[in-house]
Amino acid sequence: MYREVFEELGLSPNEAKIYEFLINNREASVPGIAIDIKVDKRNIYDAIPRLLHKGLVYQIAGGKENKYSAVEPAKLLELIREKEARLLNVLPELTEKYKKNSSKEMVYIYKGTEGIKNYLRDALKVGKDLYFIGGKGGWFDKKISEFMTYFLKEAKKKKIKFHHIFDAEVRDKATDILQHLGKEYKFFPPKYSTTGGIAIFGDHIVTFSGLRIKDVSGEGTIAVIVNQELADCYRTWFQFFYDHCKD
């Protein structure tokens, strides 16, 4: 009944079976445990020392054969807290290593609405202004509205500014979104509308497929390139487009 929980907390299947059995039975020997849980005695003998080491089982002194009993279940919570403490101890170092590695050149793919959220989390981590080519107002898709409330709030805290070149349809069908994005926006002429888009921030270039006005496809592909030189090039091209688009 509780074995699945014990396994989720890090016990092996045999350890979970033994501990559950001992919780329900005051004490037992290895042969007695083996018979009840239908596990070979050799596997019980292998698992018992591990449970003793974790402090979940103790050996009862005296008697003709070794018997074991379970330590109270609150010990499980103590083990979790100990693991959390060890993680917190090394987390700053791990985070620093991650930051160093994440600055390297790379290419990767996100998918669908969760991918949209992932790239926006990346943008918050980088903390630089965002530039968009071929914007559709996908941020205001109802499927991600709760996340976008969080994103826009965090972006404001970080003083991230948005610079957009929208497809013409945004001007005709989604002008309500403009009040949330600052004043740096223009529109492509209608004949240049597509279902794709590009976002640039820091050393990231993000390209999208499957976009519609105020809609992000659950099947869309989001390709991410991390390269400072390329990102600078894309920002230069953005500026060319921006300078040649009408207000």
N, C-alpha and C positions, 0 to 999 in steps of 0.2 A: 504493500500500500504506500509506504514512504520511500521505497527504494529509489524511485525516480528522482525524488528531491535530494536524497543523499548523493546520488551520482552527479546531479547538477552542481552540488557543492564540492565536488572533486574526488569523491570516493570511487574506487573501482567497483564494477558490478558485484564481485565477490565480497568486498569490504562492506558494501551497502547491504547485502543479504545477511551477512554475519551480524552487523550492528543492529539491523532491524530485529533479527531473531533475539539478540541479547536484550534489547529494549523490552521485548515481550516476555522474556524468561529471565528470572533472577540471576541464574548462573548456569554454565554448561561446559562440558569438556569438548575437545575437538571432535571425537567420534559422535557425541550427541548432536553437535551442531551439524556435522556432515550428513547425518541421517535425516534430520529435519528439513534442511534447505536443499538436500539432494545435490551437494557439491562434493567432489572427491576430497578425501582427507588431506592429500598432498597440497591441494590448493588452499585449504583452510590453514594448514601450517605455514604456507607462504604469506597469507593475508594477515594473520594474527599479529606478527611483529610490526607490520606497518600500522595497524590500528593502535597497538601499544605506543608506538613512536608518536602518533598523532594525538595521543592522550584520550582516545575515545573508548578504550577498553583497558581494564586492569586485571592482573592475575591474582587469584585468590590463593593465599598461602595455606600450606597444610594439605592433608588428604593424600590418597594414593596416586591420584592423577591430577594434572594441572587443569584447573577450571578458570573460566573467565566470566567477567561481568561487564556490562556497559556503564560508561560514565554518563551522567545526566546530559540530556540533549542540549542544554545551554552551552555546552562545550563547543558545539558546532558553530554557534554565533561567535564565540571567542576565536575560533580558527579563522573565520571570515575577517574579523577585525584585525587579526595578526597579518593576514595576507594583504589587507588594505593598507596597513601601516608600512609594510615592506614596499608596496607599490608606490605609495606617496613619497617614500624616502628616495626612490630612484627616478620619480617622475620628472623633476626638473632637468636632470641629465638626459633622460630619454627625449624630452621635448626639445632640448637644445640640439641634440643629434638629428632629430626629425627636421627641424628648421634648416639645418645645414644641408641635409640631403634633398629637401624639397626645393631648394634653390637651384638645383642642377637642371640641365636641359632634359626634357622628357616630352613624350607624347602619350596621351591616354584618352579613353572614351568613357563618357557617361551616357546613360539612357533615360528617356522618359521624364516624367515630372520629378522623380527623385533626383535625377541627374541635374535638373534645373536648380534644385535646392542645393546640391553639392557644389555646383560652380559658384553659386551666390555665397555659400559659406567660404569658399576659396577667396572670393573677392573681399569679404570682411577680414579674413586673415591678412591678405596683402595690404589692405587699407589705403589703396590709391584710387584716384578718380577713374570712373568707368566711361568708356567711349563705345558707342553702338552704331553699327552700320546696318541699315535695313531693319530697324526696329519695328515690332508689330504690337507693342504693348502687352506681350505675353505675361509679363509680371502680374497682370491684373486678371489672369485666369482664375475663376472661382476655386479651382482644384487646389491652388496654392495660396489662397487668400490669407489664411492664418499665418503661414510662414512669412509671407510678404510683409505683414504688419510688423513682425519681429525684425525682418531684414531692414526695412526702411528706417525703423527706430534706431537700430545699431549703426546703420550707415550715417545717419544724422549725428550720432555721438562721435563717430570717427571723422566727421567733416568730409565725407566722400561726396564729390560732386558728380552729376550725371551729364553727359554730353551725347545727344541723340541726333541721328539722321533717320527719320522714320520713313516707311513707305507711305505713299500718298493717302492710302485708305484710312490711316489713323486720323488724319485731319478731317475726314468726312464722317467716320463712324465711331471714333473713340476719343473725342476731344476731352472727355471727362478725366482721362488719366494724366493730362498734361500738368494739372495743378500740383501733382505729387512729385514732379521730376525736375523742378527748377526751370530756368529760363533758357538754358543752352540746348535748343533743339531747332531743327529744320526738317524739310521734307524732300524726298526724291520726287521727280516728275512721275506721273502715273505709269508710264511705259517701262519703268525700271523696277516695278514691284516683283517680288519673288516669294518663295516659301522658306528662304534661308535668312540667316543673319550672322553678324559678327560682333563679338564684344572684346574689348581690349582693356586690360588693367595691369599695372605693374609690368611684370615680365610674362604675363599670360595672354594668349590669343585663344578665344573660344568661338568655334563655328557651329551653327545650328542648322538642322533640317526639320521639316514638318511643322513650321510655324504658321499660324493664322492670326487674324486680328483678335487680341485679347484671349488667345488660346495657345497652349503648348501641348503638343501631341504626346500621348502616353507612350508612343512608339518612336518618337523622334531620337535622332542621334546627335550627341554633343561631343565634338572632337576638341581636345584641349592641347595646345602646344605651349610649353614653357621655354622661352628663349628671349632674353632681353633685347638682343639686336633686332630680331624679327618683330617684337612688340613695338619697338621704336619706329620701325618702318611702317607698320600698320597705322600707328598714330599719325605719321606724316601723311599717309594716303587718306586717312579720315579727314585731316585738315584740308586737303585739296578738295575732297567732295564737299565738305562743309562750306568752304569759301565759294563754291560754284552752285550751291543750292539756294533757292529763294527762301526767305523767311516764312 
